[in-house]
Amino acid sequence: FTDRFGHRLSGSQVLEDSIDWLVSELRSEFGPEAVWTEPATVPRWTRGREHAALAAPLVGGRQHELRMLGLGRSVGTPPGGLEAEAVVVRSREDLDARGARGELAGKIVVYNQEWQGYGKTVQYRYSGASWAARHGAVGALVRSVAPFSLALPHTGVMAYDLNVTATKIPAAALTLEDVDMLQRMQDRGWPLRIRLEMEAENHADVPSRNTVVELPGSELPQEKVLLSGHLDSWDVGFGAMDDGVGAFLSLQALSLIRASGLRPRRSIRAVLWTAEEVGGGARAFWEQHRSDIDDYSAVLECDSGAFTAHGMRLSGPVAAHAALREILAPLEDLGMHRVATGGGGADIEPAMERGVPGLSLLHSAEAAFRDWDAPGANCASCAARGYDTPHFQGNYFFYHHTEADTVSVLDPGQLDRVSLLFATAALGLAGLDGRLPRGAPAEAAEVDAALGAQA
């Protein structure tokens, strides 16, 4: 799939072509009545030509080419680009202090924020342009949201906060290495000038589709267990890890169940989202299914890659944890029986807000980047917990939103394991006597106190 279509940006023709092709393939396998699409209106943004260079100081007598990627939904620069003095800031507090002293007006702000885990660090990518524009900056360049780099910039979506300022300035990501260099230069007192050119453009929303594949339940077909991943990607790399793998693992789980000859009591539905990266696909789906959200017994999203699987994460009460532990118990010899707290994902959040238990994959990459969230965390902390070291197999954010997101970062053997895990979880959840218990999500300590800690 990824070799055939490459990257699949929201609003692009290649995304729609990939959906057409996949629907045809799936109807051949599952039958035309089991596969359909549902409409969604999605954003369309194009990157265009882009370029950034260090105009001063010269490096080796020449302008240093800054390795950059414009951020999704950013505006472009004026025709011909812009050139301005640059100021490196280490945090939002540093930005605001410099802005209050009038040091940022007419400048390009370069964010050199500390990696504090994705959830905290991504705010600089998402909102940094508006923060800088409020102080009169003319551009914002963000240290790529990643804990490690091999000179690859990481793109991603951003947004303009009109409550902060109505001014929209161009925004892009730089490599960790280039931002470190700019910081060193500024620390020495060297004045910085950056030239930036971006042809990025936001267009009118366009139609797209979510893709649905369903194995009908034998006794309670109106009740459903949902598996999901998204088909769209950024316009760099091949969108294999983020998130072709989530979509195809969901499909492979259905294929395994179908091939087994077992009929689930409840229907098992795979939804392959469109436009997850910029928002729109899942929102449209749940809006259209507002009246039947309560029919979902559980919802699962895979959108953090698929490395060595250890089990599932679940957001649900203790009783739901007990049920899922029992379902996954046959996988203990494979090491995929663990049930941790904190399941969920952006595309299943609307159902979770209505009380439907949410699940996601517990695996080495996901565990590794959660460990990175903790102060002082390192590879040793991952090893101590029994997970692979993130420097080799285990860190999703090494490849996230970069040209390196290809099938080469995935292990076919591990994908087989995850397919088995998803099929086991889906078939077990669909076969429960009642729906998976609902209620406020339990904390880890509460689950361990009630059920005992898992090895």
C-alpha positions as a Python dict, from the first residue, in 0.01 Angstrom:
ca = {
    (1, 'F'): (0, 0, 0),
    (2, 'T'): (266, 252, 99),
    (3, 'D'): (495, 157, -190),
    (4, 'R'): (205, 206, -429),
    (5, 'F'): (80, 539, -296),
    (6, 'G'): (355, 693, -84),
    (7, 'H'): (246, 974, 146),
    (8, 'R'): (-124, 1061, 160),
    (9, 'L'): (-187, 1417, 274),
    (10, 'S'): (-537, 1521, 379),
    (11, 'G'): (-721, 1678, 88),
    (12, 'S'): (-489, 1528, -175),
    (13, 'Q'): (-590, 1325, -477),
    (14, 'V'): (-346, 1051, -384),
    (15, 'L'): (-527, 996, -53),
    (16, 'E'): (-857, 956, -236),
    (17, 'D'): (-695, 725, -493),
    (18, 'S'): (-554, 511, -211),
    (19, 'I'): (-899, 483, -53),
    (20, 'D'): (-1052, 379, -387),
    (21, 'W'): (-787, 110, -434),
    (22, 'L'): (-817, -21, -81),
    (23, 'V'): (-1197, -37, -90),
    (24, 'S'): (-1177, -244, -410),
    (25, 'E'): (-925, -482, -250),
    (26, 'L'): (-1129, -516, 68),
    (27, 'R'): (-1454, -586, -115),
    (28, 'S'): (-1278, -869, -295),
    (29, 'E'): (-1177, -1018, 41),
    (30, 'F'): (-1473, -945, 268),
    (31, 'G'): (-1755, -901, 19),
    (32, 'P'): (-1919, -581, -109),
    (33, 'E'): (-2181, -575, 166),
    (34, 'A'): (-1913, -568, 439),
    (35, 'V'): (-1714, -268, 308),
    (36, 'W'): (-1831, 89, 260),
    (37, 'T'): (-1722, 450, 298),
    (38, 'E'): (-1880, 737, 486),
    (39, 'P'): (-1832, 1103, 386),
    (40, 'A'): (-1617, 1354, 571),
    (41, 'T'): (-1524, 1711, 486),
    (42, 'V'): (-1155, 1765, 554),
    (43, 'P'): (-896, 2046, 543),
    (44, 'R'): (-667, 2089, 244),
    (45, 'W'): (-324, 2247, 286),
    (46, 'T'): (-34, 2242, 43),
    (47, 'R'): (332, 2287, 125),
    (48, 'G'): (471, 2431, -195),
    (49, 'R'): (837, 2519, -230),
    (50, 'E'): (1018, 2604, 94),
    (51, 'H'): (1369, 2697, 198),
    (52, 'A'): (1551, 2833, 502),
    (53, 'A'): (1910, 2951, 533),
    (54, 'L'): (2133, 3116, 790),
    (55, 'A'): (2218, 3446, 619),
    (56, 'A'): (2449, 3552, 904),
    (57, 'P'): (2687, 3453, 1040),
    (58, 'L'): (2830, 3273, 739),
    (59, 'V'): (2954, 2919, 798),
    (60, 'G'): (3270, 2847, 602),
    (61, 'G'): (3210, 3160, 400),
    (62, 'R'): (2864, 3053, 285),
    (63, 'Q'): (2504, 3060, 396),
    (64, 'H'): (2422, 2743, 590),
    (65, 'E'): (2113, 2564, 461),
    (66, 'L'): (1881, 2505, 754),
    (67, 'R'): (1703, 2171, 731),
    (68, 'M'): (1337, 2255, 771),
    (69, 'L'): (980, 2145, 711),
    (70, 'G'): (690, 2387, 712),
    (71, 'L'): (422, 2307, 969),
    (72, 'G'): (83, 2189, 848),
    (73, 'R'): (-180, 2466, 825),
    (74, 'S'): (89, 2738, 838),
    (75, 'V'): (59, 3038, 610),
    (76, 'G'): (337, 3106, 365),
    (77, 'T'): (585, 3390, 361),
    (78, 'P'): (532, 3697, 142),
    (79, 'P'): (629, 3635, -223),
    (80, 'G'): (1007, 3619, -243),
    (81, 'G'): (1036, 3520, 123),
    (82, 'L'): (1153, 3720, 421),
    (83, 'E'): (1483, 3783, 592),
    (84, 'A'): (1513, 3901, 950),
    (85, 'E'): (1724, 3889, 1262),
    (86, 'A'): (1661, 3576, 1467),
    (87, 'V'): (1636, 3525, 1841),
    (88, 'V'): (1658, 3184, 2007),
    (89, 'V'): (1435, 3130, 2311),
    (90, 'R'): (1443, 2832, 2546),
    (91, 'S'): (1083, 2840, 2671),
    (92, 'R'): (759, 3033, 2656),
    (93, 'E'): (868, 3218, 2969),
    (94, 'D'): (1190, 3320, 2796),
    (95, 'L'): (985, 3431, 2493),
    (96, 'D'): (751, 3646, 2701),
    (97, 'A'): (1036, 3803, 2899),
    (98, 'R'): (1221, 3898, 2579),
    (99, 'G'): (896, 4017, 2422),
    (100, 'A'): (822, 4241, 2719),
    (101, 'R'): (1163, 4404, 2666),
    (102, 'G'): (1081, 4468, 2301),
    (103, 'E'): (1346, 4226, 2172),
    (104, 'L'): (1126, 4027, 1933),
    (105, 'A'): (945, 4280, 1712),
    (106, 'G'): (1034, 4222, 1348),
    (107, 'K'): (1242, 3915, 1436),
    (108, 'I'): (1219, 3545, 1359),
    (109, 'V'): (1177, 3350, 1682),
    (110, 'V'): (1355, 3015, 1709),
    (111, 'Y'): (1220, 2788, 1983),
    (112, 'N'): (1479, 2569, 2152),
    (113, 'Q'): (1242, 2406, 2399),
    (114, 'E'): (1345, 2111, 2615),
    (115, 'W'): (1200, 1770, 2531),
    (116, 'Q'): (953, 1694, 2812),
    (117, 'G'): (756, 1420, 2644),
    (118, 'Y'): (537, 1469, 2340),
    (119, 'G'): (229, 1594, 2522),
    (120, 'K'): (411, 1887, 2682),
    (121, 'T'): (657, 1966, 2406),
    (122, 'V'): (413, 1967, 2115),
    (123, 'Q'): (251, 2288, 2240),
    (124, 'Y'): (548, 2479, 2096),
    (125, 'R'): (479, 2336, 1752),
    (126, 'Y'): (104, 2381, 1778),
    (127, 'S'): (83, 2728, 1932),
    (128, 'G'): (432, 2878, 1909),
    (129, 'A'): (357, 3092, 1602),
    (130, 'S'): (77, 3280, 1776),
    (131, 'W'): (282, 3323, 2093),
    (132, 'A'): (562, 3479, 1890),
    (133, 'A'): (333, 3690, 1673),
    (134, 'R'): (185, 3851, 1984),
    (135, 'H'): (529, 4003, 2046),
    (136, 'G'): (562, 4129, 1690),
    (137, 'A'): (769, 3841, 1546),
    (138, 'V'): (749, 3783, 1171),
    (139, 'G'): (825, 3410, 1172),
    (140, 'A'): (850, 3113, 1407),
    (141, 'L'): (1092, 2821, 1375),
    (142, 'V'): (1045, 2534, 1620),
    (143, 'R'): (1291, 2272, 1737),
    (144, 'S'): (1146, 1948, 1598),
    (145, 'V'): (929, 1770, 1853),
    (146, 'A'): (1151, 1468, 1911),
    (147, 'P'): (1398, 1342, 2174),
    (148, 'F'): (1665, 1245, 1923),
    (149, 'S'): (1765, 1335, 1568),
    (150, 'L'): (1975, 1228, 1273),
    (151, 'A'): (1939, 1567, 1101),
    (152, 'L'): (1574, 1509, 1005),
    (153, 'P'): (1312, 1779, 1060),
    (154, 'H'): (972, 1667, 1194),
    (155, 'T'): (659, 1833, 1058),
    (156, 'G'): (312, 1831, 1218),
    (157, 'V'): (1, 2039, 1249),
    (158, 'M'): (-10, 2387, 1401),
    (159, 'A'): (-290, 2635, 1460),
    (160, 'Y'): (-334, 3007, 1500),
    (161, 'D'): (-494, 3118, 1826),
    (162, 'L'): (-701, 3423, 1744),
    (163, 'N'): (-751, 3482, 2117),
    (164, 'V'): (-377, 3553, 2136),
    (165, 'T'): (-337, 3758, 1819),
    (166, 'A'): (-502, 3797, 1480),
    (167, 'T'): (-162, 3804, 1312),
    (168, 'K'): (-64, 3488, 1128),
    (169, 'I'): (308, 3432, 1072),
    (170, 'P'): (479, 3145, 887),
    (171, 'A'): (592, 2852, 1101),
    (172, 'A'): (834, 2567, 1032),
    (173, 'A'): (1031, 2300, 1216),
    (174, 'L'): (1411, 2278, 1219),
    (175, 'T'): (1633, 1984, 1305),
    (176, 'L'): (1760, 1949, 1659),
    (177, 'E'): (2115, 1986, 1527),
    (178, 'D'): (2049, 2320, 1355),
    (179, 'V'): (1869, 2464, 1657),
    (180, 'D'): (2155, 2357, 1883),
    (181, 'M'): (2397, 2535, 1649),
    (182, 'L'): (2189, 2853, 1650),
    (183, 'Q'): (2179, 2843, 2030),
    (184, 'R'): (2557, 2811, 2049),
    (185, 'M'): (2605, 3102, 1813),
    (186, 'Q'): (2367, 3323, 2009),
    (187, 'D'): (2535, 3227, 2337),
    (188, 'R'): (2865, 3351, 2192),
    (189, 'G'): (2705, 3685, 2108),
    (190, 'W'): (2698, 3627, 1733),
    (191, 'P'): (2407, 3814, 1567),
    (192, 'L'): (2177, 3579, 1373),
    (193, 'R'): (1991, 3648, 1047),
    (194, 'I'): (1769, 3390, 881),
    (195, 'R'): (1616, 3386, 536),
    (196, 'L'): (1287, 3198, 510),
    (197, 'E'): (1074, 3123, 207),
    (198, 'M'): (752, 2919, 220),
    (199, 'E'): (480, 2882, -43),
    (200, 'A'): (242, 2709, 200),
    (201, 'E'): (-125, 2771, 138),
    (202, 'N'): (-455, 2682, 303),
    (203, 'H'): (-739, 2598, 67),
    (204, 'A'): (-1112, 2539, 98),
    (205, 'D'): (-1216, 2214, 268),
    (206, 'V'): (-1272, 1918, 37),
    (207, 'P'): (-1468, 1591, 53),
    (208, 'S'): (-1304, 1268, 170),
    (209, 'R'): (-1419, 940, 324),
    (210, 'N'): (-1375, 716, 624),
    (211, 'T'): (-1353, 350, 526),
    (212, 'V'): (-1552, 88, 718),
    (213, 'V'): (-1516, -291, 719),
    (214, 'E'): (-1743, -503, 938),
    (215, 'L'): (-1778, -864, 1048),
    (216, 'P'): (-2146, -891, 1152),
    (217, 'G'): (-2228, -1030, 1496),
    (218, 'S'): (-2415, -1357, 1518),
    (219, 'E'): (-2633, -1266, 1819),
    (220, 'L'): (-2599, -892, 1888),
    (221, 'P'): (-2511, -738, 1551),
    (222, 'Q'): (-2621, -390, 1657),
    (223, 'E'): (-2354, -386, 1932),
    (224, 'K'): (-2000, -332, 1809),
    (225, 'V'): (-1634, -351, 1896),
    (226, 'L'): (-1431, -99, 1697),
    (227, 'L'): (-1071, -128, 1576),
    (228, 'S'): (-911, 167, 1398),
    (229, 'G'): (-613, 346, 1248),
    (230, 'H'): (-581, 630, 998),
    (231, 'L'): (-500, 617, 627),
    (232, 'D'): (-383, 974, 577),
    (233, 'S'): (-30, 1090, 655),
    (234, 'W'): (193, 1391, 628),
    (235, 'D'): (351, 1471, 293),
    (236, 'V'): (694, 1335, 394),
    (237, 'G'): (798, 973, 423),
    (238, 'F'): (549, 701, 333),
    (239, 'G'): (312, 715, 630),
    (240, 'A'): (385, 352, 718),
    (241, 'M'): (439, 385, 1093),
    (242, 'D'): (201, 681, 1121),
    (243, 'D'): (-38, 534, 1055),
    (244, 'G'): (-66, 286, 772),
    (245, 'V'): (32, 19, 1022),
    (246, 'G'): (-261, 101, 1253),
    (247, 'A'): (-506, 75, 967),
    (248, 'F'): (-365, -249, 831),
    (249, 'L'): (-331, -414, 1173),
    (250, 'S'): (-702, -347, 1223),
    (251, 'L'): (-775, -508, 887),
    (252, 'Q'): (-545, -803, 954),
    (253, 'A'): (-724, -870, 1283),
    (254, 'L'): (-1052, -896, 1094),
    (255, 'S'): (-888, -1126, 838),
    (256, 'L'): (-760, -1357, 1114),
    (257, 'I'): (-1100, -1376, 1280),
    (258, 'R'): (-1273, -1440, 948),
    (259, 'A'): (-1022, -1709, 854),
    (260, 'S'): (-1068, -1882, 1190),
    (261, 'G'): (-1432, -1954, 1111),
    (262, 'L'): (-1538, -1814, 1448),
    (263, 'R'): (-1845, -1587, 1449),
    (264, 'P'): (-1833, -1302, 1701),
    (265, 'R'): (-2146, -1246, 1910),
    (266, 'R'): (-2120, -871, 1849),
    (267, 'S'): (-2013, -705, 1527),
    (268, 'I'): (-1646, -618, 1492),
    (269, 'R'): (-1592, -304, 1289),
    (270, 'A'): (-1269, -160, 1152),
    (271, 'V'): (-1270, 210, 1069),
    (272, 'L'): (-983, 354, 867),
    (273, 'W'): (-993, 724, 942),
    (274, 'T'): (-926, 1002, 696),
    (275, 'A'): (-758, 1332, 787),
    (276, 'E'): (-643, 1238, 1137),
    (277, 'E'): (-330, 1451, 1105),
    (278, 'V'): (-523, 1774, 1053),
    (279, 'G'): (-857, 1675, 1207),
    (280, 'G'): (-1191, 1616, 1041),
    (281, 'G'): (-1234, 1250, 957),
    (282, 'A'): (-1317, 1101, 1296),
    (283, 'R'): (-1512, 1409, 1398),
    (284, 'A'): (-1742, 1360, 1097),
    (285, 'F'): (-1783, 989, 1172),
    (286, 'W'): (-1888, 1034, 1532),
    (287, 'E'): (-2114, 1325, 1441),
    (288, 'Q'): (-2294, 1098, 1194),
    (289, 'H'): (-2310, 820, 1456),
    (290, 'R'): (-2409, 1035, 1750),
    (291, 'S'): (-2730, 838, 1803),
    (292, 'D'): (-2558, 496, 1814),
    (293, 'I'): (-2235, 565, 2004),
    (294, 'D'): (-2377, 374, 2299),
    (295, 'D'): (-2391, 61, 2080),
    (296, 'Y'): (-2011, 39, 2092),
    (297, 'S'): (-1889, -195, 2364),
    (298, 'A'): (-1528, -84, 2325),
    (299, 'V'): (-1322, 129, 2087),
    (300, 'L'): (-957, 69, 2000),
    (301, 'E'): (-715, 298, 1818),
    (302, 'C'): (-363, 212, 1702),
    (303, 'D'): (-169, 531, 1627),
    (304, 'S'): (169, 499, 1798),
    (305, 'G'): (343, 255, 1568),
    (306, 'A'): (370, -117, 1636),
    (307, 'F'): (691, -242, 1791),
    (308, 'T'): (728, -524, 2048),
    (309, 'A'): (380, -581, 2188),
    (310, 'H'): (324, -633, 2562),
    (311, 'G'): (-55, -608, 2579),
    (312, 'M'): (-318, -335, 2580),
    (313, 'R'): (-383, -5, 2750),
    (314, 'L'): (-738, 50, 2871),
    (315, 'S'): (-931, 349, 2999),
    (316, 'G'): (-1209, 195, 3203),
    (317, 'P'): (-1312, 85, 3553),
    (318, 'V'): (-1155, -199, 3748),
    (319, 'A'): (-1422, -441, 3627),
    (320, 'A'): (-1325, -366, 3265),
    (321, 'H'): (-959, -432, 3348),
    (322, 'A'): (-1055, -765, 3503),
    (323, 'A'): (-1248, -865, 3190),
    (324, 'L'): (-966, -766, 2954),
    (325, 'R'): (-705, -946, 3166),
    (326, 'E'): (-909, -1264, 3130),
    (327, 'I'): (-941, -1215, 2753),
    (328, 'L'): (-566, -1167, 2708),
    (329, 'A'): (-458, -1440, 2951),
    (330, 'P'): (-404, -1699, 2671),
    (331, 'L'): (-131, -1471, 2532),
    (332, 'E'): (82, -1482, 2848),
    (333, 'D'): (336, -1724, 2696),
    (334, 'L'): (387, -1467, 2417),
    (335, 'G'): (425, -1183, 2668),
    (336, 'M'): (120, -997, 2533),
    (337, 'H'): (-116, -1039, 2828),
    (338, 'R'): (-56, -718, 3023),
    (339, 'V'): (-334, -463, 3070),
    (340, 'A'): (-222, -112, 3166),
    (341, 'T'): (-417, 206, 3226),
    (342, 'G'): (-431, 502, 2988),
    (343, 'G'): (-586, 363, 2669),
    (344, 'G'): (-729, 584, 2402),
    (345, 'G'): (-656, 801, 2100),
    (346, 'A'): (-760, 1121, 1927),
    (347, 'D'): (-998, 953, 1683),
    (348, 'I'): (-1189, 752, 1945),
    (349, 'E'): (-1202, 1030, 2202),
    (350, 'P'): (-1563, 1134, 2114),
    (351, 'A'): (-1685, 783, 2200),
    (352, 'M'): (-1475, 773, 2516),
    (353, 'E'): (-1628, 1104, 2625),
    (354, 'R'): (-1965, 927, 2611),
    (355, 'G'): (-1833, 655, 2845),
    (356, 'V'): (-1722, 389, 2596),
    (357, 'P'): (-1401, 219, 2721),
    (358, 'G'): (-1101, 307, 2505),
    (359, 'L'): (-807, 81, 2422),
    (360, 'S'): (-467, 122, 2259),
    (361, 'L'): (-155, -85, 2213),
    (362, 'L'): (98, -132, 2494),
    (363, 'H'): (430, -185, 2321),
    (364, 'S'): (796, -97, 2342),
    (365, 'A'): (777, 229, 2146),
    (366, 'E'): (477, 349, 2343),
    (367, 'A'): (639, 252, 2672),
    (368, 'A'): (966, 415, 2573),
    (369, 'F'): (820, 752, 2493),
    (370, 'R'): (617, 744, 2811),
    (371, 'D'): (943, 681, 2997),
    (372, 'W'): (1095, 980, 2822),
    (373, 'D'): (816, 1187, 2980),
    (374, 'A'): (960, 1123, 3325),
    (375, 'P'): (1239, 1350, 3457),
    (376, 'G'): (1572, 1172, 3437),
    (377, 'A'): (1433, 889, 3229),
    (378, 'N'): (1680, 708, 3007),
    (379, 'C'): (1735, 379, 2828),
    (380, 'A'): (1810, 206, 3157),
    (381, 'S'): (1463, 287, 3288),
    (382, 'C'): (1311, 116, 2983),
    (383, 'A'): (1533, -189, 3030),
    (384, 'A'): (1443, -206, 3399),
    (385, 'R'): (1077, -230, 3303),
    (386, 'G'): (1147, -506, 3052),
    (387, 'Y'): (1104, -296, 2740),
    (388, 'D'): (1340, -267, 2446),
    (389, 'T'): (1583, 24, 2455),
    (390, 'P'): (1427, 317, 2268),
    (391, 'H'): (1746, 396, 2079),
    (392, 'F'): (1701, 94, 1855),
    (393, 'Q'): (1353, -41, 1812),
    (394, 'G'): (1148, 146, 2057),
    (395, 'N'): (1101, 516, 1997),
    (396, 'Y'): (816, 620, 1777),
    (397, 'F'): (924, 983, 1789),
    (398, 'F'): (1258, 917, 1622),
    (399, 'Y'): (1065, 868, 1295),
    (400, 'H'): (741, 1059, 1363),
    (401, 'H'): (640, 1297, 1079),
    (402, 'T'): (974, 1263, 897),
    (403, 'E'): (1108, 1124, 571),
    (404, 'A'): (1216, 819, 773),
    (405, 'D'): (858, 698, 824),
    (406, 'T'): (870, 397, 593),
    (407, 'V'): (807, 25, 632),
    (408, 'S'): (1178, -15, 704),
    (409, 'V'): (1117, 88, 1066),
    (410, 'L'): (864, -194, 1112),
    (411, 'D'): (930, -560, 1189),
    (412, 'P'): (697, -801, 1004),
    (413, 'G'): (725, -1054, 1285),
    (414, 'Q'): (610, -797, 1540),
    (415, 'L'): (322, -697, 1313),
    (416, 'D'): (206, -1059, 1310),
    (417, 'R'): (214, -1058, 1691),
    (418, 'V'): (12, -737, 1714),
    (419, 'S'): (-240, -870, 1462),
    (420, 'L'): (-290, -1173, 1686),
    (421, 'L'): (-323, -948, 1992),
    (422, 'F'): (-586, -728, 1825),
    (423, 'A'): (-780, -1029, 1694),
    (424, 'T'): (-778, -1191, 2039),
    (425, 'A'): (-889, -870, 2210),
    (426, 'A'): (-1162, -795, 1956),
    (427, 'L'): (-1303, -1148, 1951),
    (428, 'G'): (-1298, -1167, 2330),
    (429, 'L'): (-1464, -829, 2376),
    (430, 'A'): (-1727, -916, 2116),
    (431, 'G'): (-1801, -1243, 2297),
    (432, 'L'): (-1859, -1110, 2650),
    (433, 'D'): (-2194, -1189, 2811),
    (434, 'G'): (-2251, -816, 2851),
    (435, 'R'): (-2079, -506, 2724),
    (436, 'L'): (-1737, -421, 2864),
    (437, 'P'): (-1810, -251, 3198),
    (438, 'R'): (-1824, 129, 3191),
    (439, 'G'): (-1738, 387, 3450),
    (440, 'A'): (-1470, 635, 3548),
    (441, 'P'): (-1125, 520, 3429),
    (442, 'A'): (-937, 353, 3714),
    (443, 'E'): (-586, 458, 3811),
    (444, 'A'): (-307, 201, 3803),
    (445, 'A'): (-280, 179, 4182),
    (446, 'E'): (-654, 116, 4209),
    (447, 'V'): (-639, -165, 3953),
    (448, 'D'): (-337, -327, 4117),
    (449, 'A'): (-499, -308, 4461),
    (450, 'A'): (-813, -480, 4335),
    (451, 'L'): (-666, -732, 4091),
    (452, 'G'): (-299, -760, 4185),
    (453, 'A'): (-5, -623, 3992),
    (454, 'Q'): (90, -800, 3670),
    (455, 'A'): (444, -921, 3616),
}
